[in-house]
Structures are given as C-alpha cells and as structure tokens.
C-alpha cells in the first residue's frame, strides 16, 4: 500500500502541474486571440469609416445614420468577442494606466486632471455606444471630417463668467505609435500629427454684412488625441475635443467659423487643413442685453 502511495502521489502532482500549465497556456492563448480579434475589428472600423466620412457636408442626416450604423455594428462585435473569450484579461487604461506610467506619486491636481479626462472620455464613448452621434454642422478637407457636435452656453471652466462650449469630433486624423524606453520598460504612446493652429469667428448681421470677428488659438480646451488610452473599447480614427470661447455679440445673425489645422505626413512635411462652417446664431449664444462684447478667446489647457 505504501509503495502504491509513493507512486500515485508523485504521479498525481505531475498531472496537477500539467493541468495548471495547460490552463495557463489556454488562458494566454485566449488572451492573444481576443487581442487579435480586437485589432482586426478596429482595423475594419477604420476602413469602413473611411468611405462614410466622404459623405458631403450638406447631407448631415446621411452621415449621422452612417455613424450610428457603424457604431452599432462595432459595439455588437465587441460584445461577441467578449462572449467568445470570457477569460480575456482587462488591460490597464485611464487612471490605472496613468498611475502605472508615472515615475512618482501624482499630486492631487494631477489626479483631478486625469479623472476629468476619464469622465470626458466616458461621455464621448457613450455618445457613440448609445447612437447619439448627431452633428449640427460638418466640413471636409483632404479626406478628414470635422463635425461640430454641440454648441451650448455655460460657465467657462477657467472662470471669467459665461462662455460658449463647442464640442467636436475629427474623423480620419492620422496617427502612429511612438515607443520610448523609460528605465527598464518600453512605453508606447499614440501620436496624432495634427496641430490646431487657429480658430476664427466672423459675424454677419441681419443684412449679411460683416459686423466683427473673433480670432484666437485653435488648440482645444480638452482633446482626446488618444481615446483608447482611456477606454479599450474606443473605436479608432476619431479625435474628440472641446473649445471654450466667449459668447457672441448681439448683432450676430450668422457666424462663419474657420478652423485652421496642419497635418504632418510621413515625409515630415506639413499640409494645411482649413475647415469652414456656417451656422445661424440663436439667442442663447449671444451676450446678455446691455453687456459689453470683448471678443476674447481663452487659452486652452494642455492635455495630460
């Protein structure tokens, strides 16, 4: 009996170890397959959106329906990937990733900034996931599409009274992965070689004559240049951002908006990207009666 135990015990330990190794191997394989499927899905999304974003700017309903259908397909596929690979590990994103990248403990101000961007990213992702992407105006330039998603008055985040919040989505902006060595590890960051140089507003009165204009730096107050840093579910090729500007003068009936960007190609040369949009000016966008119009644009806050 003792001899049997001496033989059976080591054999059982070997089998148990083999099962554990096999389970770990299957878990690694499942994680690899899930990552491969996600990468393929994101590539397919980028290719499908390339055709849709060429829809003329004067057909907003068609573009809205295209984005909603594309988003519905994309998020349904994400659910299917999770169902096929329930053991897929959760990759660090957002605050967890930011803390992992830091060389020292972040300050309270830095933590607040990261949390603000996480909330902003979650809100933009919800717009796509829930089928609420509906631009109020669009402009096309060299295969890149700028959508104004909302223009709403509110308290300016940097103080100084009420302001006008302009949310936008930029489709088709190129990007590439940049790898840097930090101590004993390699850190990968997504870089979008698009610079926001200037934003200008030209105001027209009820007779169509120019009343005045407001010009300032084009860098947004907030910008999700790498949205997948905040959520692994974000589809690729969409850059979300928000400008905050002063309220418009009361004389403005129509506003012509010009956004001047610059894109850098593989050769390193910059190409100008100028988007032009025209919108009627509702009462909510104007300064209150009797208020002085100062025509100032606040400086943008840097991205974390």
VOGUMAR-871208 format. One line per 10 residues: their letters; for each residue x, y, z of C-alpha. Coordinates in nm, 2 decimals. Layout:
! VOGUMAR-871208
a> X Y Z | ...
END
This chain:
! VOGUMAR-871208
xxxxxxxxxx> 0.00 0.00 0.00 | 0.28 0.23 0.09 | 0.46 0.16 -0.24 | 0.13 0.24 -0.42 | 0.11 0.57 -0.24 | 0.47 0.65 -0.32 | 0.39 0.60 -0.69 | 0.05 0.76 -0.70 | 0.13 1.08 -0.51 | 0.41 1.20 -0.75
xxxxxxxxxx> 0.20 1.10 -1.05 | -0.09 1.30 -0.91 | 0.13 1.60 -0.86 | 0.27 1.57 -1.21 | -0.09 1.56 -1.35 | -0.20 1.85 -1.14 | 0.10 2.05 -1.26 | 0.03 1.96 -1.62 | -0.33 2.07 -1.58 | -0.22 2.41 -1.43
xxxxxxxxxx> 0.03 2.46 -1.71 | -0.23 2.37 -1.97 | -0.48 2.60 -1.81 | -0.23 2.89 -1.81 | -0.14 2.82 -2.17 | -0.51 2.82 -2.27 | -0.56 3.15 -2.08 | -0.26 3.31 -2.26 | -0.39 3.18 -2.60 | -0.74 3.31 -2.52
xxxxxxxxxx> -0.60 3.65 -2.43 | -0.39 3.65 -2.75 | -0.69 3.55 -2.97 | -0.91 3.82 -2.81 | -0.64 4.09 -2.87 | -0.60 3.97 -3.23 | -0.98 3.99 -3.29 | -1.00 4.34 -3.13 | -0.72 4.46 -3.35 | -0.89 4.32 -3.66
xxxxxxxxxx> -1.22 4.48 -3.56 | -1.06 4.82 -3.51 | -0.88 4.79 -3.85 | -1.22 4.70 -4.01 | -1.38 5.00 -3.84 | -1.12 5.24 -3.97 | -1.16 5.11 -4.32 | -1.54 5.12 -4.31 | -1.55 5.47 -4.17 | -1.31 5.60 -4.45
xxxxxxxxxx> -1.59 5.56 -4.71 | -1.86 5.71 -4.49 | -1.67 6.02 -4.39 | -1.66 6.13 -4.75 | -2.04 6.19 -4.75 | -2.09 6.56 -4.85 | -2.12 6.80 -4.56 | -2.47 6.92 -4.69 | -2.61 6.57 -4.62 | -2.59 6.56 -4.24
xxxxxxxxxx> -2.87 6.30 -4.19 | -2.69 6.05 -4.42 | -2.37 6.09 -4.23 | -2.55 6.07 -3.89 | -2.71 5.74 -4.00 | -2.38 5.61 -4.13 | -2.21 5.67 -3.79 | -2.49 5.52 -3.59 | -2.50 5.21 -3.81 | -2.12 5.18 -3.80
xxxxxxxxxx> -2.11 5.22 -3.42 | -2.39 4.97 -3.36 | -2.20 4.71 -3.57 | -1.87 4.79 -3.39 | -2.01 4.76 -3.03 | -2.21 4.44 -3.12 | -1.88 4.29 -3.24 | -1.71 4.38 -2.92 | -1.98 4.20 -2.72 | -1.93 3.89 -2.94
xxxxxxxxxx> -1.56 3.90 -2.88 | -1.61 3.91 -2.50 | -1.86 3.62 -2.53 | -1.61 3.41 -2.72 | -1.32 3.49 -2.49 | -1.47 3.53 -2.13 | -1.12 3.49 -1.98 | -0.98 3.79 -2.16 | -0.77 3.99 -1.91 | -0.86 4.36 -1.85
xxxxxxxxxx> -0.59 4.58 -1.98 | -0.50 4.89 -1.77 | -0.65 5.21 -1.91 | -0.74 5.56 -1.78 | -0.64 5.63 -1.43 | -0.48 5.29 -1.37 | -0.26 5.33 -1.68 | -0.17 5.68 -1.59 | -0.06 5.58 -1.24 | 0.15 5.29 -1.39
xxxxxxxxxx> 0.32 5.52 -1.63 | 0.41 5.78 -1.36 | 0.76 5.79 -1.22 | 0.63 5.93 -0.89 | 0.31 5.96 -0.70 | 0.09 6.21 -0.88 | -0.03 6.53 -0.70 | -0.39 6.59 -0.61 | -0.41 6.84 -0.91 | -0.27 6.57 -1.15
xxxxxxxxxx> -0.52 6.31 -1.02 | -0.81 6.56 -1.07 | -0.70 6.63 -1.42 | -0.68 6.26 -1.50 | -1.02 6.20 -1.35 | -1.16 6.49 -1.55 | -1.03 6.34 -1.88 | -1.16 6.00 -1.78 | -1.51 6.14 -1.73 | -1.48 6.33 -2.06
xxxxxxxxxx> -1.38 6.01 -2.24 | -1.66 5.81 -2.09 | -1.91 6.07 -2.21 | -1.77 6.07 -2.56 | -1.78 5.69 -2.57 | -2.14 5.69 -2.45 | -2.24 5.91 -2.74 | -2.12 5.65 -2.99 | -2.23 5.35 -2.79 | -2.59 5.48 -2.74
xxxxxxxxxx> -2.63 5.60 -3.10 | -2.65 5.97 -3.01 | -2.38 6.10 -3.25 | -2.57 6.38 -3.44 | -2.35 6.67 -3.57 | -2.50 7.01 -3.61 | -2.25 7.10 -3.88 | -1.97 6.94 -4.08 | -1.68 7.03 -4.30 | -1.45 6.82 -4.52
xxxxxxxxxx> -1.08 6.88 -4.60 | -0.85 6.63 -4.78 | -1.03 6.32 -4.66 | -1.06 6.45 -4.29 | -1.40 6.54 -4.15 | -1.47 6.79 -3.88 | -1.81 6.76 -3.70 | -1.95 7.02 -3.46 | -2.15 6.80 -3.22 | -2.29 7.07 -2.99
xxxxxxxxxx> -2.27 7.44 -2.93 | -2.40 7.54 -2.58 | -2.36 7.82 -2.34 | -2.23 7.75 -1.99 | -1.99 7.87 -1.71 | -1.64 7.89 -1.85 | -1.41 7.64 -1.68 | -1.13 7.89 -1.63 | -1.36 8.14 -1.47 | -1.45 8.49 -1.60
xxxxxxxxxx> -1.82 8.44 -1.65 | -2.04 8.26 -1.90 | -1.89 8.12 -2.22 | -1.98 7.90 -2.52 | -1.88 7.54 -2.53 | -1.82 7.39 -2.87 | -1.78 7.01 -2.88 | -1.63 6.85 -3.20 | -1.52 6.52 -3.35 | -1.24 6.49 -3.60
xxxxxxxxxx> -1.26 6.18 -3.82 | -0.97 6.04 -4.02 | -0.68 6.21 -3.84 | -0.37 6.00 -3.90 | -0.18 5.85 -3.60 | 0.12 5.63 -3.53 | 0.27 5.45 -3.23 | 0.57 5.61 -3.07 | 0.78 5.39 -2.84 | 1.01 5.52 -2.57
xxxxxxxxxx> 1.23 5.35 -2.32 | 1.16 5.46 -1.96 | 1.40 5.29 -1.72 | 1.36 4.92 -1.77 | 1.04 4.92 -1.98 | 0.91 5.03 -2.32 | 0.62 5.28 -2.31 | 0.40 5.30 -2.62 | 0.20 5.62 -2.70 | -0.03 5.71 -2.99
xxxxxxxxxx> 0.07 6.03 -3.16 | -0.17 6.23 -3.38 | 0.03 6.45 -3.61 | -0.24 6.72 -3.64 | -0.19 7.07 -3.49 | -0.48 7.30 -3.41 | -0.34 7.64 -3.51 | -0.63 7.89 -3.51 | -1.00 7.92 -3.48 | -1.18 8.23 -3.61
xxxxxxxxxx> -1.54 8.35 -3.60 | -1.67 8.60 -3.85 | -2.01 8.76 -3.75 | -2.27 8.87 -4.01 | -2.56 9.09 -3.92 | -2.92 9.06 -4.05 | -2.82 9.22 -4.38 | -2.54 8.97 -4.44 | -2.27 9.23 -4.37 | -1.97 9.16 -4.15
xxxxxxxxxx> -2.02 9.31 -3.80 | -1.69 9.19 -3.65 | -1.48 8.88 -3.58 | -1.31 8.69 -3.30 | -0.99 8.50 -3.36 | -0.77 8.30 -3.12 | -0.55 7.99 -3.07 | -0.71 7.68 -3.21 | -0.58 7.43 -2.95 | -0.89 7.29 -2.78
xxxxxxxxxx> -0.95 7.33 -2.40 | -0.98 6.95 -2.39 | -0.87 6.70 -2.65 | -0.88 6.32 -2.67 | -0.59 6.26 -2.91 | -0.56 5.90 -2.79 | -0.91 5.80 -2.67 | -0.81 5.43 -2.65 | -0.58 5.53 -2.36 | -0.90 5.59 -2.16
xxxxxxxxxx> -1.11 5.30 -2.28 | -1.00 4.99 -2.47 | -1.35 4.99 -2.64 | -1.30 5.32 -2.82 | -1.31 5.29 -3.20 | -1.00 5.42 -3.38 | -0.97 5.73 -3.60 | -1.20 5.97 -3.41 | -1.05 6.26 -3.22 | -1.29 6.43 -2.97
xxxxxxxxxx> -1.23 6.78 -2.83 | -1.39 7.09 -2.69 | -1.33 7.46 -2.74 | -1.45 7.73 -2.49 | -1.49 8.08 -2.64 | -1.67 8.40 -2.54 | -2.04 8.45 -2.61 | -2.11 8.61 -2.95 | -2.22 8.98 -3.00 | -2.59 9.05 -3.01
xxxxxxxxxx> -2.57 9.19 -3.36 | -2.46 8.85 -3.49 | -2.73 8.67 -3.70 | -2.49 8.43 -3.88 | -2.14 8.31 -3.78 | -1.88 8.18 -4.02 | -1.63 7.95 -3.84 | -1.29 7.88 -3.98 | -1.06 7.62 -3.81 | -0.71 7.61 -3.93
xxxxxxxxxx> -0.52 7.29 -3.87 | -0.20 7.14 -4.00 | -0.13 6.78 -4.06 | 0.22 6.62 -4.09 | 0.27 6.34 -4.34 | 0.52 6.05 -4.34 | 0.78 6.27 -4.51 | 0.76 6.53 -4.22 | 0.61 6.80 -4.44 | 0.31 6.99 -4.30
xxxxxxxxxx> -0.01 7.03 -4.51 | -0.27 7.29 -4.42 | -0.62 7.17 -4.32 | -0.88 7.45 -4.32 | -1.23 7.38 -4.22 | -1.51 7.63 -4.29 | -1.86 7.61 -4.14 | -2.16 7.85 -4.14 | -2.43 7.85 -3.86 | -2.72 8.07 -3.76
xxxxxxxxxx> -2.67 8.23 -3.42 | -2.96 8.16 -3.17 | -3.02 8.39 -2.88 | -2.86 8.15 -2.63 | -2.52 8.20 -2.79 | -2.52 8.58 -2.75 | -2.41 8.81 -2.47 | -2.69 8.94 -2.25 | -2.86 9.26 -2.35 | -2.65 9.56 -2.23
xxxxxxxxxx> -2.34 9.36 -2.18 | -2.01 9.47 -2.34 | -1.86 9.25 -2.61 | -1.48 9.19 -2.55 | -1.40 8.95 -2.84 | -1.16 8.73 -2.64 | -1.08 8.36 -2.67 | -0.94 8.19 -2.36 | -0.62 7.99 -2.38 | -0.65 7.62 -2.40
xxxx> -0.55 7.39 -2.12 | -0.28 7.13 -2.21 | -0.37 6.77 -2.25 | -0.24 6.53 -1.98
END
